[in-house]
Amino acid sequence: MPLFNFSQSGISLSGSSQFTTGQNLYLINNDNFEPINFESRDYKLSLSIFRGRKFRIGTFAINATLSYSVMNAKYNSTNELMENFNSIRNSFIPQMEIWYLLFQNENIFAYTSIGSYAIMQDLSLSTKASSNDIVSKYNQITPFFRAGLQLNYGRLFINPYVSFDLEEMYFDSFQDLRNYNLSHQIENFKIRSGLEFGIMF
């Protein structure tokens, strides 16, 4: 259910609220896993900017998004050995790309980009749970290189891309990033594909 959305001059502010149900597996002893049902209410607020400028050597653009996410989950167990618990997880999710447009015409353009995205979960994390609760608490940053193609048909746009993602870097503070060997992160890269599409009003 969208809360609000407005944009002007490449800047947009959007929000959402959605309800999710599902099931996870939790280890209750050394040999057995217990399925546990959950209900989650997720809120997300995002501020985005997309600005481009043409130079003699080509067109460059900045595509950046800062999101704030709140995940409020309630876990219900049917096993007497595990108590029910609630968890609230707050996180910032920044992402930034610098695009270079290889060529473009009225309906299509190709681009390459360099950037990174992060999940900042250690900034504000609170839980209300029993001693059996298992909660992960970490910050993560993933640098990437991408190549994509955007097709425009009237108000409809389609953007397929291939992403060269370096290995994720986990940290408690920014100083921990100094311990990572960049060549090791590059050697353990992952190739991922993606697709974005939408309608512009």
GUKE-760481 format. One line per 2 residues: number of its first residue (from 1); their letters; for each residue x, y, z of N, C-alpha, C. Coordinates in pm, whole numbers. Example, Ala and Ser with C-alpha at 12.3 -4.5 7.8 and 13.67 -1.06 7.14 Angstrom:
1> as> 1319/-569/780/1230/-450/780/1320/-330/780 ~ 1285/-225/708/1367/-106/714/1290/3/787
REM end
This chain:
1> mp> 86/-118/0/0/0/0/89/123/0 ~ 97/199/-109/183/318/-110/129/425/-17
3> lf> 218/490/56/178/596/146/177/730/74 ~ 287/763/8/290/887/-68/406/879/-166
5> nf> 399/960/-271/503/960/-372/494/1090/-450 ~ 602/1167/-453/606/1284/-538/748/1303/-590
7> sq> 761/1364/-705/893/1382/-763/898/1510/-844 ~ 1017/1568/-854/1039/1686/-934/1188/1699/-958
9> sg> 1226/1722/-1085/1366/1747/-1122/1457/1632/-1079 ~ 1413/1509/-1095/1498/1396/-1065/1503/1356/-920
11> is> 1430/1424/-831/1428/1390/-689/1292/1332/-655 ~ 1290/1220/-584/1164/1158/-549/1166/1114/-403
13> ls> 1049/1116/-342/1030/1069/-206/914/972/-208 ~ 934/853/-156/831/750/-161/830/672/-31
15> gs> 717/607/-4/705/525/116/612/409/92 ~ 622/307/175/537/190/159/516/122/294
17> sq> 410/46/302/379/-36/419/319/-165/369 ~ 373/-278/412/321/-405/363/323/-510/474
19> ft> 231/-605/461/215/-714/559/261/-844/495 ~ 340/-923/569/397/-1047/516/379/-1159/618
21> tg> 349/-1278/570/348/-1398/652/443/-1499/591 ~ 498/-1586/676/590/-1687/625/631/-1784/733
23> qn> 740/-1855/706/789/-1957/800/940/-1965/788 ~ 1007/-1974/904/1152/-1993/911/1183/-2121/987
25> ly> 1307/-2169/971/1355/-2284/1046/1455/-2238/1150 ~ 1439/-2284/1275/1530/-2250/1384/1585/-2378/1446
27> li> 1713/-2374/1481/1779/-2488/1545/1746/-2486/1694 ~ 1678/-2591/1743/1641/-2596/1885/1737/-2683/1965
29> nn> 1811/-2773/1899/1919/-2846/1964/2018/-2883/1855 ~ 2113/-2972/1887/2220/-3003/1791/2171/-3082/1671
31> dn> 2053/-3142/1680/2008/-3230/1572/1878/-3188/1506 ~ 1796/-3108/1572/1661/-3083/1522/1639/-2936/1489
33> fe> 1569/-2915/1379/1523/-2782/1341/1372/-2774/1361 ~ 1328/-2658/1404/1187/-2638/1432/1131/-2531/1339
35> pi> 1025/-2560/1262/961/-2455/1181/884/-2360/1272 ~ 895/-2231/1243/826/-2132/1324/760/-2031/1229
37> nf> 632/-2006/1252/558/-1913/1168/580/-1770/1214 ~ 573/-1677/1121/588/-1536/1158/492/-1449/1078
39> es> 458/-1336/1138/382/-1230/1073/464/-1102/1084 ~ 478/-1031/973/566/-915/971/496/-795/908
41> rd> 514/-680/968/469/-553/912/596/-472/880 ~ 614/-441/752/735/-374/707/701/-234/657
43> yk> 777/-135/706/762/4/662/891/48/596 ~ 879/128/489/998/174/418/975/315/365
45> ls> 1074/400/386/1072/538/336/1200/561/258 ~ 1187/611/133/1303/624/44/1310/764/-15
47> ls> 1432/817/-19/1461/942/-87/1559/911/-199 ~ 1522/947/-323/1603/911/-440/1633/1034/-523
49> if> 1746/1026/-595/1784/1132/-688/1847/1069/-811 ~ 1809/1120/-927/1870/1078/-1053/1896/1204/-1135
51> rg> 2022/1238/-1150/2061/1358/-1223/2169/1323/-1325 ~ 2158/1376/-1444/2256/1351/-1547/2306/1480/-1610
53> rk> 2425/1473/-1668/2483/1589/-1736/2572/1542/-1849 ~ 2563/1614/-1959/2639/1577/-2079/2768/1657/-2086
55> fr> 2880/1584/-2106/3011/1645/-2123/3065/1609/-2262 ~ 3181/1661/-2293/3241/1631/-2422/3274/1483/-2437
57> ig> 3312/1420/-2328/3350/1279/-2334/3230/1186/-2318 ~ 3113/1240/-2297/2994/1158/-2283/2902/1209/-2173
59> tf> 2796/1135/-2149/2697/1174/-2049/2716/1092/-1921 ~ 2721/1160/-1807/2732/1097/-1677/2605/1126/-1596
61> ai> 2570/1034/-1508/2452/1051/-1424/2478/992/-1287 ~ 2411/1048/-1186/2416/995/-1050/2280/936/-1017
63> na> 2280/813/-972/2158/744/-931/2176/702/-786 ~ 2110/769/-693/2131/743/-550/1998/731/-478
65> tl> 1996/642/-379/1877/620/-297/1917/598/-152 ~ 1846/661/-61/1863/637/82/1729/593/138
67> sy> 1725/472/192/1601/416/245/1615/390/394 ~ 1504/408/465/1495/371/606/1387/267/620
69> sv> 1422/152/677/1331/39/683/1308/-2/828 ~ 1183/-34/859/1145/-87/990/1073/-218/968
71> mn> 1124/-327/1026/1063/-459/1015/1018/-504/1154 ~ 889/-516/1172/830/-556/1300/770/-695/1282
73> ak> 833/-797/1341/792/-935/1318/750/-1002/1449 ~ 649/-1088/1440/600/-1166/1553/613/-1314/1517
75> yn> 686/-1389/1598/713/-1530/1572/630/-1617/1668 ~ 561/-1715/1611/474/-1804/1689/519/-1949/1669
77> st> 558/-2014/1779/607/-2151/1773/504/-2247/1831 ~ 493/-2365/1771/405/-2469/1823/482/-2568/1911
79> ne> 613/-2548/1924/696/-2635/2006/706/-2577/2148 ~ 683/-2661/2249/687/-2615/2388/826/-2573/2431
81> lm> 930/-2620/2360/1067/-2585/2396/1107/-2446/2351 ~ 1027/-2385/2266/1060/-2252/2214/947/-2155/2242
83> en> 980/-2042/2300/879/-1942/2332/852/-1852/2212 ~ 733/-1794/2211/702/-1693/2111/782/-1566/2139
85> fn> 814/-1490/2034/888/-1366/2056/859/-1269/1942 ~ 886/-1142/1970/873/-1034/1872/1011/-973/1847
87> si> 1030/-918/1730/1154/-847/1699/1124/-725/1615 ~ 1199/-618/1641/1189/-495/1564/1328/-463/1511
89> rn> 1341/-453/1380/1471/-427/1319/1463/-301/1234 ~ 1548/-204/1268/1555/-78/1195/1686/-73/1117
91> sf> 1682/-29/993/1804/-26/914/1799/85/811 ~ 1916/144/783/1935/235/671/1992/155/555
93> ip> 1942/183/432/1988/111/315/2027/214/209 ~ 2153/260/209/2196/354/106/2249/281/-18
95> qm> 2228/341/-134/2282/289/-259/2317/406/-349 ~ 2431/395/-417/2475/503/-506/2545/444/-626
97> ei> 2511/497/-744/2575/456/-869/2613/580/-948 ~ 2725/571/-1018/2763/671/-1117/2753/605/-1255
99> wy> 2662/654/-1337/2636/597/-1469/2718/671/-1575 ~ 2761/594/-1676/2820/652/-1797/2743/597/-1915
101> ll> 2677/685/-1989/2595/642/-2102/2683/622/-2224 ~ 2681/499/-2277/2766/464/-2390/2711/522/-2520
103> fq> 2583/505/-2542/2516/568/-2655/2368/580/-2621 ~ 2300/670/-2690/2159/689/-2662/2089/751/-2782
105> ne> 1962/717/-2795/1876/785/-2890/1741/807/-2823 ~ 1638/826/-2898/1509/863/-2841/1449/756/-2752
107> ni> 1468/628/-2786/1399/520/-2714/1490/422/-2641 ~ 1620/438/-2650/1709/338/-2591/1842/403/-2554
109> fa> 1902/357/-2446/2040/393/-2417/2106/281/-2339 ~ 2236/265/-2360/2317/166/-2288/2409/239/-2191
111> yt> 2442/174/-2081/2524/240/-1979/2609/139/-1905 ~ 2714/188/-1845/2791/114/-1745/2790/198/-1617
113> si> 2807/132/-1504/2803/206/-1378/2895/142/-1276 ~ 2935/222/-1180/3012/176/-1065/2945/232/-940
115> gs> 2936/150/-836/2869/197/-715/2874/94/-606 ~ 2789/111/-508/2779/17/-396/2646/37/-327
117> ya> 2605/-66/-253/2489/-54/-165/2525/-113/-30 ~ 2456/-68/72/2487/-111/209/2359/-136/285
119> im> 2369/-222/387/2260/-245/481/2315/-213/619 ~ 2272/-103/676/2323/-55/803/2225/-95/913
121> qd> 2242/-216/966/2149/-269/1066/2197/-246/1209 ~ 2324/-213/1225/2378/-196/1359/2355/-55/1412
123> ls> 2299/33/1330/2278/170/1374/2168/179/1478 ~ 2061/103/1458/1951/103/1555/1880/-30/1545
125> ls> 1902/-114/1643/1842/-247/1644/1789/-273/1784 ~ 1660/-304/1794/1601/-335/1923/1516/-460/1911
127> tk> 1517/-543/2013/1440/-666/2011/1370/-685/2143 ~ 1257/-752/2138/1187/-797/2257/1167/-947/2240
129> as> 1251/-1026/2307/1251/-1169/2279/1294/-1245/2403 ~ 1274/-1376/2396/1318/-1464/2505/1465/-1495/2488
131> sn> 1519/-1573/2580/1660/-1611/2574/1687/-1705/2457 ~ 1583/-1764/2399/1601/-1853/2285/1606/-1779/2152
133> di> 1589/-1648/2156/1586/-1569/2033/1723/-1570/1967 ~ 1724/-1582/1834/1846/-1575/1756/1835/-1455/1665
135> vs> 1918/-1353/1688/1909/-1229/1612/2046/-1199/1552 ~ 2051/-1173/1422/2176/-1132/1358/2183/-980/1359
137> ky> 2303/-928/1378/2323/-785/1392/2453/-751/1321 ~ 2442/-681/1208/2561/-656/1129/2538/-539/1034
139> nq> 2650/-485/985/2649/-390/875/2715/-458/756 ~ 2667/-425/637/2718/-490/517/2728/-386/406
141> it> 2837/-395/328/2853/-310/211/2901/-395/95 ~ 2845/-371/-25/2878/-450/-143/2907/-356/-260
143> pf> 3034/-342/-300/3065/-265/-420/3030/-346/-546 ~ 3002/-275/-657/2965/-346/-779/2998/-263/-903
145> fr> 3007/-335/-1015/3015/-277/-1148/2897/-332/-1227 ~ 2832/-248/-1307/2715/-293/-1380/2718/-245/-1524
147> ag> 2647/-318/-1607/2623/-278/-1745/2476/-305/-1773 ~ 2409/-207/-1834/2266/-223/-1856/2219/-155/-1982
149> lq> 2093/-175/-2009/2028/-121/-2127/1889/-74/-2086 ~ 1854/50/-2115/1721/100/-2082/1643/125/-2209
151> ln> 1522/66/-2214/1432/80/-2327/1313/162/-2284 ~ 1275/260/-2364/1161/347/-2334/1056/334/-2443
153> yg> 935/297/-2401/821/288/-2493/711/379/-2438 ~ 710/504/-2486/616/598/-2429/648/623/-2282
155> rl> 552/593/-2194/572/612/-2050/632/488/-1982 ~ 642/379/-2053/695/255/-1997/845/249/-2018
157> fi> 919/210/-1912/1063/189/-1927/1100/51/-1872 ~ 1197/-12/-1937/1247/-143/-1897/1399/-133/-1891
159> np> 1456/-180/-1779/1600/-166/-1758/1661/-299/-1714 ~ 1701/-387/-1808/1774/-509/-1770/1923/-476/-1752
161> yv> 1987/-543/-1656/2129/-517/-1633/2198/-643/-1580 ~ 2331/-644/-1592/2416/-749/-1536/2510/-682/-1438
163> sf> 2522/-738/-1319/2601/-677/-1212/2718/-767/-1173 ~ 2835/-708/-1164/2958/-774/-1118/2977/-730/-973
165> dl> 2931/-812/-877/2933/-777/-735/3056/-834/-667 ~ 3129/-749/-596/3238/-798/-514/3181/-870/-392
167> ee> 3263/-948/-325/3218/-1020/-206/3175/-920/-98 ~ 3067/-954/-26/3014/-866/77/3118/-843/187
169> my> 3119/-722/241/3208/-687/351/3122/-653/474 ~ 3139/-729/580/3063/-711/703/3149/-636/805
171> fd> 3087/-546/882/3165/-466/976/3074/-413/1087 ~ 3135/-389/1203/3067/-326/1315/3091/-175/1316
173> sf> 3208/-132/1269/3241/10/1255/3316/27/1124 ~ 3321/150/1074/3386/175/946/3535/142/948
175> qd> 3597/145/1064/3739/110/1074/3764/-36/1039 ~ 3662/-122/1057/3678/-263/1023/3699/-286/875
177> lr> 3658/-191/790/3674/-207/646/3821/-206/604 ~ 3907/-149/688/4050/-148/657/4110/-288/659
179> ny> 4045/-381/728/4099/-517/739/4073/-602/616 ~ 3991/-552/525/3958/-630/406/4063/-607/297
181> nl> 4093/-717/226/4185/-712/113/4101/-698/-14 ~ 4115/-587/-83/4032/-561/-200/4050/-666/-309
183> sh> 4173/-714/-327/4197/-816/-428/4123/-945/-395 ~ 4112/-977/-265/4036/-1096/-224/3888/-1077/-254
185> qi> 3835/-957/-231/3694/-932/-260/3665/-944/-409 ~ 3761/-898/-493/3743/-906/-637/3748/-1051/-684
187> en> 3841/-1131/-627/3854/-1272/-667/3730/-1352/-633 ~ 3655/-1312/-532/3536/-1384/-490/3409/-1312/-534
189> fk> 3413/-1260/-656/3301/-1185/-709/3184/-1277/-742 ~ 3068/-1215/-761/2947/-1285/-804/2886/-1210/-921
191> ir> 2835/-1284/-1017/2764/-1226/-1129/2615/-1238/-1104 ~ 2546/-1126/-1106/2402/-1125/-1083/2334/-1046/-1194
193> sg> 2215/-1085/-1224/2135/-1014/-1324/2016/-950/-1255 ~ 1964/-845/-1317/1850/-776/-1257/1763/-713/-1365
195> le> 1644/-674/-1324/1550/-611/-1415/1467/-509/-1339 ~ 1465/-387/-1388/1379/-283/-1334/1283/-238/-1444
197> fg> 1159/-210/-1407/1063/-160/-1504/958/-77/-1430 ~ 893/8/-1504/792/93/-1442/725/183/-1544
199> im> 635/265/-1495/561/359/-1577/583/499/-1522 ~ 625/591/-1608/648/729/-1567/523/812/-1594
201> f> 482/890/-1495/363/973/-1506/401/1121/-1520
REM end
